[in-house]
Amino acid sequence: MQALIDLCTQRPIATLVLNRPDKRNAIALAQWLALPELIAQACANAATRVIVLRGAGGNFAAGADIGEFGEVFRDRSTTGAYQAAMAAATRAIEHAPLPVIAQIDGLCIGAGVALAAACDLRLAASNARFAITPAKLGLIYSLADTARVMALVGPGMTRDLLFTGRMIDAGEAHAIGLVESVHAPADLTAAVADKAAVIATNSAWSHARGKQVVQRIVAGARDDDDETRGWFGDAPEGADYREGIAAFAARRKPQF
């Protein structure tokens, strides 16, 4: 039986592939449940520096699998368990110590946008289409998913996307800040690989701490606390700092 999510590691990049192309990668409960462990596996590999999340067969993810709704939304208990599974998956992506890049082509709808928003960077093909559609189904985006979208596009545009459920193209997604860049469909994979390769040459320690700092700022922090001051103090004592300074002095590329 083919896995619903494939994990492929080709140093220094680990790629997670949503693998339901016949369903346009509509996300099943089993996939939500599997994602945290797969993210942990990718991060546990010392050779991995960047994670790429993409869909198989020309679409990123056409939302949550509506075919499961009769079961997962059967009552309050199943609804709560389903939301918990979704939250654990997106939280695992958001808090992964490695940078996570969403490679988006085709449809990125509803829960697909939630997955993409949990990633650190989003690169899209020009054929990508985005929509946040709970209001078309009498449902609601979770607070965490809404907050991630709002951090990217602002409160007003978040309301627009939530209230209308309208489809936007890659150009508008880029203009409002939902994605960082747009590429020709044939060039998307290479663009993601190039971005990942550049990131992978830099310090994984710096990436992990930088992600945490950005998350605190998004959550409202404006001043350092004892922990962030500790990270700043830790840096000169670390192996990556020593290598970075040595490489700079020798006018060579650092080997982190």
Beta strands, then each sheet from edge to edge (+ up, - down):
strand 1: 5-10
strand 2: 13-18
strand 3: 50-55
strand 4: 100-104
strand 5: 107-109
strand 6: 121-125
strand 7: 129-131
strand 8: 168-169
strand 9: 181-183
sheet 1: 1+ 2- 3- 4- 6- 9-
sheet 2: 5+ 7+ 8-
end
